[in-house]
Amino acid sequence: MSAIFVLASRALAADELDEISSVVGSTTAASFPILIQKANRGDPSAQTMVGLCYGGGIATRADQAEATNWFRRAADQDFAVGEFELARSYERRLVEQPHPDPELRDAAVRWYRKAAEAGLATAQFNLAAMYETGHNLPRDRAQAAYWMRKAAEQDDYHAQHDLGLMYDRGEGVPLDHAQAAAWYRAAALQGSARAQSKLGFAYQAGRGVPQDDDEAHKWFLMAAERGEPLAQTALGAMYLSGRGVPQDFAAGAAWLRKAADAGEPGGQWLLGTLYSRGDGVSRDYVASWKWLSLAVARAKRNPGKREVADKARKQLAELRHVMSKREITDAETAVLDWQIRHQELGADSSDDSANPR
């Protein structure tokens, strides 16, 4: 029989949300009617899966209203995953509106809270995120930290990372870099690239842990190999300076290129600088202009990157004295081409605030 029929009634397991999502992904047009029958008999897990099928257009038409109806039927039976999905459906509608509806917001919070109180870590995380960032909800950082801790203590690595960030900033909890590093480590050991990167920065600066360039390099490398752009920039910068590793401009340029291609403005600025000097790469003013221009365009959208934008602008002004009009035109064409090919990256942001999942 299909796996959709073997989800036994039981106390909520930590991985039940993932299990239901996995089963939904394997649902076919042939098995969907049987799933409907089970849902109509009152099985809340089947009702939640039917809702997910309608919500994602899986094995049936996409119909958000119908999805919400099925989630509500499961939630009304105190089924935590149904409560979570119902809250998430309200939140999606909230995000889509130009002017957030307080009733939708309150409904999302209410159902997230029910699922969170039942012990669902992802609901605890999303409830924390709504208190932290949320949709015209009055910000309550103490509540955000409370629910983030609940999720973190269940080994949710997203929550562990974000709780670490709260301690790093003193938001909702006392400022405590040692606690921040401890939570980053917990998430890093579970493979969170963002947490690995944060732990690398902690060791590099000696913030909350003893200063240790070898440890910084280790964690930056782990995160960089998982595609974390800030870690790739930090690792590239280590090779440029020879701090913690033998100085190697070519290796530095290779890591900075990865960060630059991912849209990280610090990596773009450093790569542009290398091209202007010919360090680790062949000197190429057109490439330098391209990467410096991209660094300015992306950094200016992030107040935390203002220094990067200012330095890149100054270098662009210097390049004008050594480049021909044709070279500048070619460089601007390269900038436009990169921006068109990478539109999906959106604006750069180093704001790691919680975002609902």
C-alpha positions in Angstrom: 0.0 0.0 0.0 1.0 3.6 -0.5 3.1 5.3 2.3 0.2 7.7 2.8 -1.7 5.0 4.7 1.0 4.0 7.2 1.2 7.3 9.1 -0.2 5.9 12.4 -1.9 8.0 15.0 0.7 8.8 17.5 2.2 11.6 19.6 3.7 14.3 17.4 7.2 13.2 16.3 9.9 15.8 15.8 10.1 14.9 12.1 6.4 14.5 11.4 6.2 17.7 9.3 9.1 16.5 7.1 7.5 13.0 6.9 4.2 14.4 5.7 5.9 16.7 3.2 7.8 13.8 1.8 4.7 11.7 1.4 2.9 14.6 -0.3 5.8 14.8 -2.8 5.2 11.2 -3.9 1.4 11.5 -4.2 0.1 10.8 -7.7 -3.1 11.5 -9.6 -4.0 7.8 -9.0 -3.4 7.8 -5.2 -4.9 11.3 -4.6 -8.6 10.1 -4.6 -7.8 7.4 -2.0 -6.1 10.1 0.1 -9.2 12.2 -0.1 -11.3 9.2 1.1 -9.0 8.9 4.1 -9.2 12.6 4.8 -13.0 12.5 4.6 -13.0 9.8 7.2 -11.4 12.3 9.6 -7.7 11.4 9.5 -6.0 14.7 10.4 -2.7 13.7 8.8 -4.5 12.8 5.6 -6.4 16.1 5.8 -3.1 18.0 6.1 -1.7 16.1 3.1 -4.7 16.9 1.0 -4.3 20.6 1.9 -0.6 20.5 0.9 -1.6 18.8 -2.4 -4.1 21.6 -3.2 -1.6 24.2 -2.0 1.1 23.0 -4.2 -0.9 21.8 -7.2 0.4 18.3 -6.5 -1.7 15.5 -8.1 -4.7 17.9 -8.3 -5.4 21.5 -9.2 -3.8 24.3 -7.2 -6.5 25.9 -5.0 -5.4 27.9 -2.0 -8.9 28.3 -0.6 -9.4 24.5 -0.7 -5.9 24.0 0.9 -6.9 26.3 3.8 -10.2 24.5 4.3 -8.4 21.1 4.7 -5.8 22.6 7.0 -8.5 24.0 9.1 -10.2 20.6 9.4 -7.0 19.0 10.6 -6.3 22.0 13.0 -9.7 21.7 14.5 -8.7 18.2 15.7 -5.7 19.7 17.5 -3.3 18.2 14.9 -0.1 20.3 15.3 1.1 19.9 11.7 -2.4 21.0 10.5 -2.3 24.0 12.8 1.2 24.9 11.5 0.1 24.6 7.9 -3.0 26.7 8.6 -0.9 29.4 10.2 1.4 29.3 7.2 -1.4 29.6 4.8 -2.6 32.8 6.6 0.9 34.2 6.7 1.3 33.6 2.9 -1.8 35.6 2.3 -0.6 38.3 4.7 2.7 38.7 2.8 0.9 39.0 -0.5 -1.2 41.9 0.6 0.1 45.5 0.1 -1.5 46.5 3.4 -1.3 43.7 6.0 -4.6 42.6 7.4 -4.6 42.5 11.3 -7.1 39.7 11.3 -4.9 37.5 9.1 -1.9 38.4 11.2 -3.7 37.5 14.4 -4.9 34.2 12.9 -1.4 33.3 11.8 0.0 34.0 15.3 -2.8 32.2 17.0 -2.4 28.9 15.0 1.4 29.1 15.1 1.2 29.4 18.9 -1.1 26.4 19.1 1.3 24.3 17.1 4.3 25.8 19.0 2.7 24.9 22.3 2.2 21.3 21.1 6.0 21.2 20.6 6.4 21.6 16.8 9.9 23.2 16.5 9.2 24.8 13.1 6.1 26.4 14.5 8.1 27.7 17.4 10.7 29.1 15.0 8.0 30.8 12.8 6.2 32.3 15.8 9.6 33.7 17.0 10.1 35.1 13.5 6.8 36.9 13.5 7.5 38.5 16.8 11.0 39.5 15.5 10.1 40.8 12.1 6.5 40.7 11.7 4.0 42.0 9.3 3.1 45.1 11.5 2.9 42.9 14.5 4.3 44.8 17.5 7.9 43.6 17.8 8.4 41.6 21.0 12.0 40.5 21.2 11.5 38.8 24.5 8.8 36.6 23.0 10.9 36.1 19.9 13.8 34.9 22.0 11.5 32.7 24.2 10.2 30.8 21.2 13.5 30.7 19.4 15.0 29.0 22.4 12.2 26.5 22.5 13.0 25.5 18.9 16.8 25.6 19.4 16.5 23.3 22.4 14.9 20.8 20.0 18.0 20.9 17.9 16.4 23.0 15.1 19.6 24.4 13.6 17.9 27.4 12.0 16.7 28.4 15.5 20.1 27.7 17.0 21.7 30.0 14.5 19.2 32.8 15.1 19.3 32.4 18.9 23.1 32.9 18.6 22.4 36.0 16.5 20.1 37.3 19.3 22.9 36.9 21.9 25.4 38.5 19.5 23.1 41.6 19.3 21.6 41.6 22.7 18.1 41.4 21.2 15.5 39.8 23.5 18.3 38.4 25.6 21.4 39.9 27.4 24.3 40.6 25.1 26.5 37.5 25.5 29.1 36.6 22.8 30.0 33.4 24.6 26.4 32.2 24.4 26.2 33.3 20.8 29.2 31.2 19.9 27.9 28.2 21.8 24.6 28.3 19.8 26.5 28.9 16.5 28.6 25.9 17.3 25.5 23.8 17.9 24.0 24.8 14.6 27.4 24.5 12.8 27.9 20.9 14.0 24.6 20.1 12.3 25.9 21.5 9.0 24.5 25.1 9.0 26.7 27.0 6.7 25.6 30.4 8.1 26.4 29.2 11.6 29.8 27.9 10.5 30.5 31.2 9.0 29.5 33.1 12.2 31.7 30.8 14.3 34.6 31.5 11.9 34.1 35.2 12.5 33.9 34.7 16.2 37.3 32.8 16.3 38.8 35.4 13.9 37.9 38.3 16.2 38.2 36.4 19.5 34.5 37.2 20.3 33.0 34.8 22.8 35.8 32.3 22.1 39.6 32.5 22.3 41.1 34.2 19.2 42.3 31.4 16.9 43.0 31.9 13.2 43.3 28.1 12.6 39.8 27.6 14.0 38.5 30.5 12.0 40.0 29.0 8.8 38.5 25.6 9.6 35.0 27.0 10.0 35.2 29.4 7.1 36.3 26.6 4.9 33.4 24.4 5.9 30.9 27.1 5.2 32.6 28.2 2.0 32.5 24.7 0.6 28.8 24.7 1.3 28.4 27.9 -0.7 28.1 30.5 2.0 29.2 33.8 0.3 30.3 35.7 3.4 32.6 32.7 4.4 34.0 32.6 0.8 34.9 36.3 1.1 36.4 35.8 4.5 38.4 32.8 3.3 39.6 34.7 0.2 40.7 37.6 2.4 42.7 35.3 4.7 44.6 34.0 1.6 45.3 37.6 0.5 46.6 38.7 3.8 48.4 35.4 4.7 46.6 35.4 8.1 46.2 31.9 9.3 47.2 30.4 6.0 50.2 30.9 3.6 49.7 34.0 1.5 48.3 32.9 -1.9 46.7 35.5 -4.1 45.5 32.9 -6.7 43.7 30.9 -4.0 42.2 34.1 -2.6 41.0 35.1 -6.0 39.4 31.8 -6.6 37.3 32.0 -3.4 36.5 35.7 -4.0 35.2 34.8 -7.4 32.8 32.3 -5.9 31.5 35.0 -3.4 31.4 37.6 -6.2 29.4 35.3 -8.5 26.9 34.8 -5.6 26.5 38.6 -5.3 28.4 39.2 -2.1 29.5 42.9 -2.4 32.6 42.4 -0.2 33.8 39.6 -2.5 33.1 41.7 -5.6 35.0 44.6 -4.2 38.1 42.5 -3.3 38.0 40.7 -6.7 37.7 44.0 -8.5 40.7 45.3 -6.5 42.8 42.2 -7.5 42.0 42.8 -11.2 43.1 46.4 -11.0 46.4 45.4 -9.4 47.0 42.1 -11.2 47.4 40.1 -8.0 46.5 36.5 -8.4 44.8 37.2 -11.7 46.0 39.0 -14.9 45.5 42.7 -14.7 42.2 43.5 -16.4 40.7 47.0 -16.0 37.4 46.0 -17.7 36.9 43.1 -15.2 38.0 45.4 -12.3 35.4 48.0 -13.3 32.7 45.3 -13.7 33.2 43.9 -10.2 33.7 47.3 -8.5 30.5 48.6 -10.1 28.6 45.5 -9.0 30.0 46.0 -5.5 28.7 49.5 -5.4 25.3 48.6 -6.8 24.7 45.8 -4.3 26.4 47.4 -1.2 24.5 50.6 -1.4 21.3 48.7 -0.7 22.7 47.5 2.6 23.7 50.1 5.3 26.1 47.6 6.8 28.1 47.6 3.5 28.5 51.4 3.2 32.3 51.2 3.6 32.6 48.7 0.8 30.5 51.0 -1.5 32.6 54.0 -0.6 35.9 52.2 -1.3 34.7 50.7 -4.6 33.5 54.2 -5.8 36.9 55.7 -5.0 38.6 52.9 -7.0 36.2 53.4 -9.9 37.1 57.1 -10.0 40.8 56.1 -10.2 40.1 53.7 -13.0 38.6 56.4 -15.1 42.1 57.9 -15.5 43.6 54.7 -17.0 40.7 53.3 -19.0 39.6 54.3 -22.5 35.9 55.2 -23.3 35.6 51.9 -25.2 36.9 49.9 -22.2 34.4 51.6 -19.9 31.6 50.9 -22.3 32.6 47.2 -22.5 32.8 47.1 -18.7 29.3 48.6 -18.3 28.0 46.1 -20.8 29.5 43.3 -18.7 27.9 44.8 -15.5 24.5 44.8 -17.2 25.0 41.3 -18.5 25.8 40.0 -15.0 22.8 41.8 -13.5 20.4 40.3 -16.1 21.8 36.8 -15.5 21.6 37.1 -11.7 18.3 38.9 -11.2 17.1 36.1 -8.9 19.7 37.1 -6.3 17.7 40.2 -5.4 19.2 42.8 -3.1 22.2 41.9 -1.0 21.5 41.8 2.7 23.6 40.7 5.7 20.5 40.9 7.9 20.2 37.4 9.3 17.0 38.1 11.1 14.6 35.2 11.4 12.4 34.6 8.4 9.5 32.2 8.6 9.9 28.8 6.9 
